[in-house]
Amino acid sequence: MFNMTLDYTEWMASSGFVDLDHTADWAIRVRGVDLSDLFRQAAAGLLSLADPTPAPEHPTSHVRLRLKSADRETLLVRWLEELHFLLETQRLIPRSIQVRVSPKLSLIADLELGAAASPGRAIKAVTFHDLRISETTDGLEATVVFDV
């Protein structure tokens, strides 16, 4: 297992994802050295697209997520759906994310959550549209499409 941490301040500065032009939807291309890094970068991409506004001076809470899947793509979608759920339904923004993905496709994420003054731009869903996690010379790459 590899341990990666994402700080709230790293969203906009992250170089592990790129916004892509996509008809009627939003898409990002995500790159990571391994699955944990890829999932961390995908979280940064989702949060960058949504662009939520943190509530000032609000206490944080800690949550541990555990997910398992039969394949990498489904695990990635489930991971992003969990973050999307927290943002859209509970108005919580991950301030810090620590992600570990095992070779057996078990994900454990420790989240420090803070309140959102605004959840930002609406994302309806994380999709499986053309989703494939591919091996590259530098690690892994995936394109994730969001229904908006």
C-alpha positions in Angstrom: 0.0 0.0 0.0 1.1 3.5 -0.8 0.0 6.4 1.3 -0.8 9.8 -0.3 -2.1 12.9 1.4 -4.0 15.8 -0.3 -4.2 19.1 1.4 -7.0 21.5 0.6 -4.5 24.1 -0.6 -3.1 21.7 -3.2 -6.3 21.5 -5.3 -5.5 24.3 -7.7 -1.7 23.7 -7.7 -2.0 19.9 -8.5 -0.3 18.8 -11.7 -1.8 15.3 -11.6 -4.9 16.2 -13.5 -5.9 18.4 -16.5 -9.4 19.7 -17.4 -10.5 18.5 -20.8 -13.0 20.0 -23.3 -16.0 17.7 -23.4 -19.4 18.2 -25.0 -22.1 18.8 -22.4 -20.1 17.3 -19.6 -16.8 18.0 -17.7 -13.9 15.7 -18.0 -10.4 15.4 -16.4 -7.4 13.4 -17.4 -5.8 12.1 -14.2 -2.2 10.8 -13.8 -0.6 9.1 -10.9 2.5 7.1 -10.1 0.3 4.3 -8.6 -3.4 3.8 -7.7 -3.2 5.8 -4.5 -1.7 8.7 -6.3 -4.2 8.4 -9.1 -7.1 8.4 -6.7 -5.6 11.4 -4.8 -5.3 13.3 -8.1 -8.8 12.4 -9.1 -10.1 13.8 -5.8 -8.2 17.0 -6.5 -9.7 17.2 -10.0 -13.2 16.7 -8.7 -12.8 19.4 -6.1 -11.2 21.7 -8.6 -14.1 21.4 -11.0 -16.8 21.8 -8.2 -14.8 24.7 -6.7 -16.6 24.7 -3.3 -16.2 27.7 -0.9 -15.0 26.7 2.5 -16.8 28.1 5.5 -14.5 30.3 7.5 -13.6 29.3 11.1 -15.6 26.1 11.1 -14.5 23.0 13.1 -13.4 20.0 11.2 -14.4 16.3 11.6 -12.6 13.1 10.7 -14.0 10.3 8.7 -12.5 7.0 7.5 -13.9 5.6 4.3 -13.4 1.9 3.3 -14.2 0.8 -0.2 -13.6 -2.4 -2.1 -14.2 -3.3 -5.7 -13.6 -6.0 -8.2 -11.9 -3.6 -10.7 -9.9 -0.4 -10.6 -12.4 1.7 -12.6 -15.4 0.8 -10.4 -13.3 1.6 -7.3 -12.3 5.0 -8.8 -16.0 5.9 -9.5 -17.1 4.8 -6.0 -14.3 6.9 -4.5 -15.3 10.0 -6.4 -19.0 9.3 -5.7 -18.3 9.3 -1.9 -16.6 12.7 -2.1 -19.3 14.0 -4.3 -22.0 12.8 -1.8 -20.2 14.5 1.1 -20.0 17.8 -0.8 -23.5 17.8 -2.4 -25.6 16.4 0.4 -23.7 17.3 3.6 -21.9 20.4 2.4 -18.6 19.0 3.6 -15.2 19.7 1.9 -12.2 17.4 2.4 -9.6 19.7 3.9 -7.1 16.8 4.0 -7.2 13.4 2.3 -5.0 10.4 3.0 -5.6 7.6 0.5 -4.3 4.1 0.5 -5.2 1.6 -2.2 -4.0 -2.0 -1.8 -3.2 -4.3 -4.7 -6.4 -6.2 -3.9 -8.4 -3.1 -4.7 -9.3 -2.2 -1.1 -9.3 1.6 -0.4 -8.9 3.2 2.9 -9.2 7.0 3.1 -8.9 9.2 6.1 -10.6 12.5 5.5 -10.5 15.7 7.5 -13.8 17.5 6.6 -14.8 21.1 7.0 -18.0 22.8 6.2 -18.7 24.4 2.8 -20.2 27.9 2.7 -21.2 26.9 -0.9 -20.8 23.5 -2.6 -19.7 25.3 -5.7 -20.6 24.3 -9.2 -23.1 21.4 -9.5 -22.0 18.0 -10.6 -24.8 15.5 -11.2 -22.8 12.3 -11.3 -19.4 10.6 -11.8 -19.7 8.4 -14.9 -18.2 5.3 -16.4 -18.1 6.9 -19.9 -15.0 5.7 -21.6 -13.3 5.1 -18.2 -10.2 3.0 -18.4 -7.2 3.1 -16.1 -4.2 2.7 -18.3 -0.6 1.9 -17.6 1.9 4.5 -18.8 5.7 4.8 -18.6 5.2 7.1 -15.7 2.5 5.1 -13.8 -1.2 5.3 -14.4 -3.6 7.5 -16.3 -7.4 7.8 -16.6 -10.0 10.1 -18.1 -13.0 10.7 -15.8 -16.2 12.3 -17.2 -18.7 14.1 -14.9 -22.3 14.6 -15.8 -23.2 18.2 -15.1 
